């Protein structure tokens, strides 16, 4: 396999991007969405995410834009039932 091939590099990039996005989704779902705002951990609950990374993600997730997206996703799941 030619690892220098542009197609191979794009495929690897896409796989890594999807895995990273899915990991952030799982972190948000398990450690942010399910807990009250005053109980959100400031220390990383998992070993593969540093405290600084979790702090940056938490800062992103508390923005109004991301709160609205979460609520819309939740509503769509409830309506699907």
C-alpha positions in Angstrom: 0.0 0.0 0.0 1.3 3.4 -0.9 1.0 5.5 2.2 2.1 8.6 0.3 -1.0 8.4 -2.0 -3.3 11.3 -1.7 -6.4 9.0 -1.6 -4.9 7.0 1.3 -4.1 10.1 3.2 -7.6 11.5 2.7 -9.1 8.2 3.9 -6.9 8.2 7.0 -7.8 11.8 7.7 -11.5 11.1 7.4 -11.3 8.1 9.7 -9.4 10.0 12.3 -11.7 13.0 12.1 -14.8 10.8 12.5 -13.3 8.9 15.5 -12.3 12.2 17.1 -15.8 13.7 16.6 -17.5 10.6 17.9 -15.2 10.6 21.0 -16.2 14.2 21.7 -19.9 13.3 21.3 -19.6 10.5 23.8 -17.8 12.7 26.3 -20.4 15.4 26.0 -23.3 12.9 26.3 -21.9 11.0 29.3 -20.1 13.7 31.3 -21.8 17.0 30.3 -25.4 16.6 29.1 -26.4 14.2 31.9 -25.3 16.2 34.8 -26.4 19.6 36.2 -24.3 22.6 35.4 -23.0 22.9 39.0 -21.8 19.3 38.9 -19.8 19.3 35.7 -16.3 18.0 36.5 -13.3 20.3 36.1 -11.0 17.3 36.1 -11.1 14.9 33.2 -13.0 11.8 34.0 -11.1 9.8 31.4 -7.4 9.1 31.0 -7.1 9.9 27.3 -8.4 13.5 27.6 -6.3 16.1 29.5 -7.8 18.5 31.9 -7.0 21.4 29.5 -8.7 19.6 26.6 -11.8 19.0 28.8 -11.8 22.6 29.9 -11.7 23.8 26.2 -14.5 21.4 25.3 -16.6 22.5 28.2 -16.1 26.2 27.2 -17.3 25.2 23.7 -20.3 23.2 24.9 -21.6 26.0 27.2 -22.0 28.5 24.3 -25.6 29.3 23.4 -25.1 27.9 19.9 -24.1 24.4 21.2 -26.8 24.5 23.9 -29.5 25.1 21.2 -28.0 22.3 19.0 -28.2 19.9 22.0 -31.7 20.8 22.8 -32.8 20.4 19.1 -31.1 17.0 19.0 -32.8 15.9 22.2 -36.2 17.0 20.9 -35.8 15.1 17.7 -34.9 12.0 19.6 -38.0 12.4 21.8 -40.2 13.0 18.9 -38.8 9.9 17.1 -40.1 7.7 20.0 
